[in-house]
Each structure stands twice: as structure tokens, then as C-alpha cells.
């Protein structure tokens, strides 16, 4: 299916994009107007854009159905400060309640049962229940349009972070396994980050991966190995060589049974390599694949 967005309704564009560009972290933004009324509202058009200076941006978009704007936008125009309270699973239902369109002046902290906590550097209060809170000053507000669905980029400099010690590791860094962050998808869908769905991925930092173009032809054209598998193999810094001390019982059986049938042996070794790669045993997978080339 090919969609030309100019031919779609604003509601359909929003629906497709919110399902496609996901998951998105949620900024539960607390703001205040110039007479002291507090507002609390969630935004999933939000992310980190710079660490030096520390910049986050969220976007209170104009409502698609009637082109009205949210109280948050007017508040940050009047008082250019905001606390971004990060949302985890323990507070997601209360956060959803803050998205209700209460009348101007209604305090969503009270409606959602959240506790106001005094910030240290800005006027809007923090959400006590949030495990990570970012006190920010608003540097710029950039409108992206005047029609329903148009965003307004609220560009914020993070002045201070508050982090619950329950989610820190022994080095006082945030432990991703302890922090059940929640992210927004399309429609009514959300996702929860927990240890069951976390995975580590080796990143090429200073050293460069050899790349797909340097993979052996039989490996690159494998019918068994997936793009993710090949990506793991291509991420090594140098093309591996045979390790004469490498031993694998399954590989030995493959060689024993399929030595006279090179095509079948290639299939079986690639299956074994795929299993090893799925368990992040990249070095062992390379040895299996190299062994197939020399047998």
C-alpha cells in the first residue's frame, strides 16, 4: 500500500503516523499559568535531541477535530518553564486520566490522584510519583502550522534531574532493568519496557564493523541467516580466522553426517550459526561458518 498523505484526512494521517512512528516516550508535562493555575498533561510527541546543551522537545499539537490548542501551550507561552515527569508502568493509568480535556483552571494533579512536589529551580510542581523528573526552562516555541494536527515544538533546556534511587545501580546510574518505562503506540496501544523484552545490542563505537560487503559470499547469500544475523556477523572489527582449538559437539556431528553432501552441510551449519547468533555467541557462530568453508 502506498499512501500520499496530502490525499488523506488529517485524522487518517495522524492514525497512520502514530502507529508507524512508535514506540514514543511520554512526557507528562506540568506547567503553570501567570496567576498560579497548575496544569498536567501527557505528550508522546516528545524526545531527547541534545545532551550538550541538554535539550528535550515536546509538541502540544493543535487538536485535529476542532483545531483548538491545549492549556499546556498557553502556559509555557505565559510562563516559559515546565517539569517533564517521565512515565513508567506504575503510573500509566493515572497518566492516561490527565489526558482528559478538563476545563481551564482544573488541576489534573487532583483529578488523577498525583501528588504535587515542589521543584527546585522552576515554578511548576513535579509529580512525586514519577521516578524521573526533568526541570526545564523553555527556550523557544516553534509553531509548525495553523491547521488541526499542527505541532508546536516546545524546545526545553533541562536544568535539573530528579531520579528515584530505587532504579539506580551500584554505580548510581539508571538501571534499565529496574525502570519499567512506558511508551505510546497507535490508538489505545502502549508498551512496557521490562527485563523480559530487553535485549543488548553490540554497537560499533570507535572501531568499524567489516560490513556486509566483506562477508563471505555463501554467508551473505544464505537462505537461513536473517538480516539481523548478518548484521551481527558484519559488526566484527576484523574478519575472523579459524581457531584450531574451537570445539562444538553439534558441529562435529554435522561434519560427520553431511561431509559428502556440501549443500546439506552448509544448510545445517547455517542453522547452527543462526542458533548461536540468536544467543549472541557471535565468535562461535563465525567459527562454525568458517569451519564449513574449509571442510
LINHU-V946409 format. One record per backbone hydrogen bond with DSSP energy under -1.0 kcal/mol. NH is the residue of the N-H (numbers start at 1). CO is the residue of the C=O. E is the energy in kcal/mol with one decimal. If there is no record, write none. Layout:
NH,CO,E + NH,CO,E
//
This chain:
7,4,-2.2 + 8,5,-1.4 + 13,9,-2.4 + 14,10,-2.3 + 15,11,-2.2 + 16,12,-2.7 + 17,13,-2.5 + 18,14,-2.5 + 19,15,-1.5 + 20,16,-2.1 + 21,17,-3.3 + 22,20,-1.5 + 24,184,-2.0 + 27,43,-3.1 + 28,85,-1.9 + 29,27,-1.1 + 29,41,-2.7 + 30,83,-2.7 + 31,39,-2.4 + 33,37,-2.2 + 36,33,-1.6 + 39,31,-2.4 + 41,29,-2.0 + 43,27,-1.9 + 46,44,-1.8 + 47,57,-1.9 + 49,55,-2.8 + 50,55,-1.4 + 55,50,-2.3 + 56,156,-2.1 + 57,47,-2.4 + 58,154,-1.5 + 59,45,-2.0 + 61,59,-1.3 + 62,150,-3.2 + 63,68,-3.2 + 67,63,-2.1 + 74,70,-1.2 + 75,71,-2.5 + 76,72,-2.4 + 77,73,-1.3 + 78,74,-2.3 + 79,75,-3.9 + 81,79,-2.9 + 82,136,-2.0 + 83,30,-2.1 + 84,134,-2.6 + 85,28,-2.7 + 86,132,-2.7 + 89,180,-2.5 + 91,88,-1.7 + 95,91,-2.3 + 96,92,-2.2 + 97,93,-1.4 + 98,94,-1.1 + 99,96,-1.3 + 100,97,-1.6 + 102,100,-1.8 + 106,103,-2.1 + 111,107,-1.6 + 112,108,-2.6 + 114,109,-2.0 + 117,126,-2.3 + 126,117,-3.7 + 128,115,-2.7 + 130,127,-1.5 + 133,162,-2.3 + 134,84,-2.4 + 135,160,-2.9 + 136,82,-2.5 + 137,157,-2.0 + 138,80,-2.5 + 139,155,-2.9 + 140,155,-1.3 + 142,153,-2.6 + 144,151,-2.7 + 149,62,-1.8 + 150,147,-2.2 + 153,142,-2.6 + 154,58,-3.2 + 155,140,-2.8 + 156,56,-2.9 + 157,137,-2.7 + 158,54,-2.5 + 159,135,-3.4 + 160,135,-1.4 + 162,133,-2.3 + 164,131,-2.7 + 167,164,-1.8 + 168,165,-1.5 + 169,173,-2.8 + 172,169,-1.9 + 175,167,-3.1 + 178,175,-1.7 + 181,179,-2.0 + 182,87,-1.9 + 183,191,-2.4 + 184,24,-3.2 + 185,189,-2.3 + 189,186,-2.4 + 191,183,-2.2 + 193,181,-3.1 + 197,194,-1.3 + 210,236,-2.1 + 211,234,-2.4 + 214,211,-1.4 + 215,212,-1.8 + 220,216,-2.8 + 221,217,-2.2 + 222,219,-1.6 + 230,226,-2.6 + 231,227,-2.2 + 232,228,-1.9 + 233,229,-2.1 + 234,230,-2.6 + 236,233,-1.0 + 246,243,-2.1 + 252,248,-2.3 + 253,249,-1.8 + 254,250,-2.2 + 255,251,-2.7 + 256,252,-2.1 + 257,253,-2.6 + 258,254,-2.7 + 261,258,-1.9 + 265,261,-2.5 + 266,262,-2.3 + 267,263,-1.9 + 268,264,-2.5 + 269,265,-2.6 + 270,266,-2.2 + 271,267,-2.0 + 272,268,-2.3 + 273,269,-2.8 + 274,270,-2.4 + 275,271,-2.0 + 276,272,-2.3 + 277,273,-2.7 + 278,274,-2.1 + 280,277,-2.0 + 281,276,-2.9 + 282,280,-1.4 + 285,281,-2.1 + 286,282,-2.3 + 287,283,-1.9 + 288,284,-2.1 + 289,285,-2.3 + 290,286,-2.8 + 291,287,-2.2 + 292,288,-1.5 + 293,289,-1.1 + 294,290,-1.2 + 295,291,-1.4
//
